[in-house]
């Protein structure tokens, strides 16, 4: 039996890797042709399960959908928001030096 297409898995892995500054860890726990699921350990030391579909990102225990992983993480993790702002300020500071 062949594996299902991995677009959602690859996309979720890529975007979570890009957000690694603001989460403790993540693991892709499942995927199909229609979605991918990841377990994310937040900086607040709690786990959430996030699902990526064609509609967007969703915490599995919530009905709310988000267009970006950044929006989702900012809503559920104050420590992610703080780290996100620190990274943004740092990058802007680097640009102003150039």
Residue frames as a rotation matrix with the C-alpha (Angstrom) as fourth column:
UNK 1
0.581 0.814 0.000 0.00
0.814 -0.581 0.000 0.00
0.000 0.000 -1.000 0.00
UNK 2
-0.259 -0.716 0.648 1.42
0.687 -0.608 -0.398 3.39
0.679 0.342 0.650 -0.95
UNK 3
-0.573 -0.032 -0.819 1.73
0.697 -0.546 -0.466 6.43
-0.432 -0.837 0.335 1.32
UNK 4
0.602 0.788 0.127 -0.77
0.762 -0.521 -0.385 9.28
-0.237 0.329 -0.914 0.88
UNK 5
0.232 -0.500 0.835 0.50
0.501 -0.674 -0.543 12.51
0.834 0.544 0.094 -0.72
UNK 6
0.020 -0.381 -0.924 2.57
1.000 0.019 0.014 14.42
0.012 -0.924 0.381 1.80
UNK 7
-0.171 -0.096 0.980 1.86
0.407 -0.913 -0.018 18.08
0.897 0.396 0.196 0.91
UNK 8
0.676 0.526 0.516 0.16
-0.214 -0.529 0.821 18.91
0.705 -0.665 -0.245 4.23
UNK 9
0.817 -0.453 -0.357 2.73
0.562 0.483 0.671 16.99
-0.132 -0.749 0.649 6.26
UNK 10
-0.123 -0.935 0.332 5.63
0.968 -0.187 -0.169 18.73
0.220 0.301 0.928 4.52
UNK 11
-0.024 0.195 0.981 4.01
0.165 -0.967 0.196 22.16
0.986 0.166 -0.009 4.82
UNK 12
0.903 0.405 0.140 3.24
-0.084 -0.153 0.985 21.70
0.420 -0.901 -0.104 8.52
UNK 13
0.550 -0.783 -0.291 6.76
0.812 0.421 0.403 20.45
-0.193 -0.458 0.868 9.25
UNK 14
-0.250 -0.671 0.698 8.29
0.799 -0.550 -0.242 23.39
0.547 0.497 0.674 7.35
UNK 15
0.192 0.395 0.898 6.18
-0.071 -0.907 0.414 26.09
0.979 -0.143 -0.146 9.00
UNK 16
0.986 0.144 -0.088 6.67
0.068 0.137 0.988 24.65
0.155 -0.980 0.126 12.50
UNK 17
0.239 -0.967 -0.083 10.42
0.971 0.238 0.026 24.45
-0.006 -0.087 0.996 11.91
UNK 18
-0.274 -0.288 0.918 10.34
0.459 -0.877 -0.139 28.15
0.845 0.383 0.373 11.01
UNK 19
0.446 0.536 0.717 8.53
-0.407 -0.592 0.696 28.84
0.798 -0.602 -0.046 14.31
UNK 20
0.306 -0.343 -0.888 10.93
0.594 0.798 -0.103 26.76
0.744 -0.496 0.448 16.42
UNK 21
-0.719 -0.569 0.398 12.02
0.100 -0.652 -0.751 29.89
0.687 -0.500 0.526 18.33
UNK 22
-0.507 0.613 0.606 8.55
-0.792 -0.609 -0.047 30.06
0.340 -0.504 0.794 19.89
UNK 23
0.734 0.672 -0.101 7.71
-0.568 0.689 0.450 26.44
0.372 -0.273 0.887 20.71
UNK 24
0.240 -0.649 0.721 9.52
-0.743 0.355 0.567 23.86
-0.625 -0.672 -0.397 22.84
UNK 25
-0.848 -0.455 0.272 9.10
-0.182 0.732 0.657 21.03
-0.498 0.507 -0.703 20.34
UNK 26
0.194 0.924 -0.329 6.75
-0.886 0.021 -0.464 19.50
-0.422 0.382 0.823 17.80
UNK 27
-0.787 -0.341 0.515 6.10
-0.112 0.898 0.425 16.14
-0.607 0.277 -0.745 16.21
UNK 28
-0.353 0.674 -0.648 4.06
-0.900 -0.055 0.433 15.34
0.257 0.736 0.626 13.10
UNK 29
-0.576 0.168 0.800 1.69
-0.492 0.711 -0.503 12.69
-0.653 -0.683 -0.327 14.39
UNK 30
-0.158 0.531 0.833 -0.34
0.593 0.725 -0.350 11.91
-0.790 0.438 -0.429 11.28
UNK 31
-0.502 0.063 -0.862 -1.24
-0.567 -0.777 0.274 12.95
-0.653 0.627 0.426 7.78
UNK 32
0.044 0.526 0.849 -3.43
0.616 0.655 -0.438 12.12
-0.786 0.543 -0.296 4.81
UNK 33
-0.482 -0.158 0.861 -4.12
0.852 -0.313 0.419 13.62
0.204 0.936 0.286 1.40
UNK 34
0.325 0.763 0.559 -6.48
0.532 -0.636 0.559 16.12
0.782 0.115 -0.612 3.11
UNK 35
0.851 0.032 0.524 -4.65
-0.366 -0.679 0.637 17.12
0.376 -0.734 -0.566 6.31
UNK 36
-0.143 -0.861 -0.487 -1.71
0.299 0.432 -0.851 16.80
0.944 -0.267 0.195 8.68
UNK 37
0.892 0.446 0.075 -1.62
0.013 -0.192 0.981 16.73
0.452 -0.874 -0.177 12.47
UNK 38
-0.210 -0.978 -0.008 1.14
0.129 -0.020 -0.991 17.80
0.969 -0.210 0.130 14.85
UNK 39
0.703 0.228 -0.674 1.60
0.689 0.016 0.724 17.66
0.176 -0.974 -0.146 18.59
UNK 40
0.074 -0.639 0.766 3.19
0.138 -0.754 -0.642 20.94
0.988 0.153 0.033 19.72
UNK 41
0.178 -0.137 -0.974 4.81
0.983 0.069 0.170 21.53
0.044 -0.988 0.147 23.10
UNK 42
0.685 0.173 0.707 4.30
0.252 -0.968 -0.008 25.21
0.683 0.183 -0.707 23.93
UNK 43
-0.388 -0.861 0.328 6.77
0.013 -0.361 -0.933 27.32
0.921 -0.358 0.151 25.89
UNK 44
-0.013 0.495 0.869 4.17
-0.924 -0.338 0.178 27.32
0.382 -0.801 0.462 28.69
UNK 45
-0.869 -0.454 0.197 4.94
-0.494 0.817 -0.297 23.58
-0.026 -0.355 -0.934 29.06
UNK 46
-0.038 0.862 0.506 1.64
-0.256 0.481 -0.838 22.27
-0.966 -0.162 0.202 27.72
UNK 47
-0.871 -0.260 0.417 0.78
0.254 0.487 0.836 20.27
-0.420 0.834 -0.358 24.63
UNK 48
0.103 0.903 -0.418 -1.69
-0.536 -0.303 -0.788 21.11
-0.838 0.306 0.453 21.89
UNK 49
-0.366 -0.113 0.924 -2.66
0.630 0.700 0.335 19.18
-0.685 0.705 -0.185 18.80
UNK 50
-0.132 0.227 -0.965 -2.83
-0.514 -0.848 -0.129 21.27
-0.848 0.479 0.229 15.63
UNK 51
0.052 0.250 0.967 -4.41
0.684 0.697 -0.217 20.22
-0.728 0.672 -0.135 12.34
UNK 52
-0.558 -0.227 -0.798 -3.60
-0.424 -0.749 0.509 21.76
-0.713 0.623 0.321 8.95
UNK 53
-0.001 0.595 0.804 -6.22
0.724 0.555 -0.410 21.44
-0.690 0.581 -0.431 6.20
UNK 54
-0.430 -0.070 0.900 -7.10
0.824 -0.438 0.360 23.38
0.369 0.896 0.246 3.05
UNK 55
0.609 0.749 0.262 -9.18
0.529 -0.629 0.569 25.66
0.591 -0.208 -0.779 5.32
UNK 56
0.310 -0.556 0.771 -6.24
-0.572 -0.757 -0.316 26.60
0.759 -0.343 -0.553 7.55
UNK 57
-0.689 -0.638 -0.344 -4.83
0.007 0.469 -0.883 25.76
0.725 -0.611 -0.319 10.97
UNK 58
0.373 0.862 0.344 -6.92
-0.538 -0.101 0.837 24.57
0.756 -0.497 0.426 13.89
UNK 59
-0.725 -0.400 0.560 -6.31
-0.688 0.401 -0.605 23.39
0.018 -0.824 -0.566 17.44
UNK 60
-0.760 0.405 -0.508 -8.04
0.077 0.832 0.549 20.01
0.645 0.378 -0.664 17.48
UNK 61
-0.541 0.557 -0.630 -10.03
0.834 0.259 -0.487 20.88
-0.109 -0.789 -0.605 20.61
UNK 62
-0.403 0.352 -0.845 -11.38
0.030 -0.918 -0.396 24.14
-0.915 -0.185 0.359 19.12
UNK 63
0.414 0.632 0.655 -13.68
0.749 0.173 -0.640 25.14
-0.517 0.756 -0.402 16.27
UNK 64
0.679 -0.174 -0.714 -11.64
-0.277 -0.960 -0.030 28.28
-0.680 0.218 -0.700 15.47
UNK 65
0.573 -0.510 0.641 -9.69
0.814 0.442 -0.377 28.29
-0.091 0.738 0.669 12.20
UNK 66
0.430 -0.545 -0.719 -6.60
-0.074 -0.815 0.574 30.41
-0.900 -0.194 -0.391 11.54
UNK 67
0.977 -0.078 -0.198 -5.05
-0.204 -0.091 -0.975 31.45
0.058 0.993 -0.104 8.23
UNK 68
0.189 -0.976 -0.110 -1.53
-0.432 0.018 -0.902 31.15
0.882 0.218 -0.418 9.63
UNK 69
0.249 -0.208 -0.946 0.28
0.710 0.704 0.032 29.17
0.659 -0.679 0.323 12.29
UNK 70
-0.805 -0.569 0.170 1.55
0.342 -0.678 -0.650 32.48
0.485 -0.465 0.740 13.67
UNK 71
-0.335 0.776 0.535 -2.01
-0.643 -0.603 0.472 33.68
0.689 -0.186 0.700 14.31
UNK 72
0.564 0.539 -0.626 -2.94
0.019 0.749 0.662 30.41
0.826 -0.385 0.412 15.97
UNK 73
-0.072 -0.684 -0.726 0.13
0.833 0.359 -0.421 30.39
0.549 -0.635 0.544 18.23
UNK 74
-0.831 -0.209 0.515 -0.34
-0.013 -0.919 -0.394 34.05
0.556 -0.334 0.761 19.17
UNK 75
0.060 0.950 0.306 -3.89
-0.622 -0.204 0.756 33.25
0.780 -0.235 0.579 20.33
UNK 76
0.811 0.353 -0.466 -2.94
0.033 0.768 0.640 30.28
0.584 -0.535 0.611 22.50
UNK 77
0.377 -0.778 -0.502 0.58
0.918 0.385 0.093 31.09
0.121 -0.496 0.860 23.74
UNK 78
0.998 -0.021 -0.065 1.53
-0.006 -0.974 0.226 34.41
-0.068 -0.225 -0.972 25.36
UNK 79
0.305 -0.951 0.045 5.14
-0.034 0.036 0.999 33.24
-0.952 -0.306 -0.021 25.54
UNK 80
-0.041 -0.242 0.969 5.15
0.943 0.312 0.118 32.57
-0.331 0.919 0.216 21.77
UNK 81
0.786 0.415 0.458 3.88
0.552 -0.805 -0.219 36.12
0.278 0.425 -0.861 21.21
UNK 82
0.818 -0.536 -0.209 6.68
-0.215 -0.622 0.753 37.53
-0.533 -0.571 -0.624 23.35
UNK 83
-0.065 -0.876 0.478 9.34
0.337 0.432 0.837 35.50
-0.939 0.216 0.267 21.51
UNK 84
0.246 0.255 0.935 7.82
0.967 -0.002 -0.254 36.44
-0.063 0.967 -0.247 18.14
UNK 85
0.983 0.147 0.110 8.08
0.149 -0.989 -0.017 40.13
0.106 0.033 -0.994 19.03
UNK 86
0.489 -0.871 -0.052 11.69
-0.186 -0.162 0.969 39.70
-0.852 -0.464 -0.241 20.22
UNK 87
-0.154 -0.525 0.837 12.67
0.717 0.524 0.460 38.01
-0.680 0.671 0.296 16.95
UNK 88
0.546 0.451 0.706 10.89
0.820 -0.459 -0.341 40.68
0.170 0.765 -0.621 14.91
UNK 89
0.962 -0.222 -0.159 12.61
-0.148 -0.913 0.381 43.54
-0.230 -0.343 -0.911 16.77
UNK 90
0.164 -0.956 0.244 15.97
0.057 0.257 0.965 41.80
-0.985 -0.144 0.097 16.36
UNK 91
-0.065 -0.141 0.988 15.48
0.937 0.333 0.109 41.37
-0.344 0.932 0.110 12.60
UNK 92
0.826 0.395 0.402 14.35
0.508 -0.830 -0.228 44.98
0.244 0.393 -0.887 12.21
UNK 93
0.752 -0.620 -0.225 17.43
-0.213 -0.551 0.807 46.09
-0.624 -0.559 -0.546 14.16
UNK 94
-0.110 -0.799 0.592 19.65
0.486 0.476 0.733 44.13
-0.867 0.368 0.336 11.79
UNK 95
0.290 0.303 0.908 17.98
0.955 -0.156 -0.253 45.78
0.065 0.940 -0.335 8.78
UNK 96
0.991 0.135 0.008 18.55
0.134 -0.985 0.108 49.25
0.022 -0.106 -0.994 10.19
UNK 97
0.384 -0.921 -0.061 22.28
-0.068 -0.094 0.993 48.49
-0.921 -0.377 -0.099 10.57
UNK 98
-0.042 -0.386 0.922 22.61
0.828 0.503 0.248 47.57
-0.559 0.774 0.298 6.89
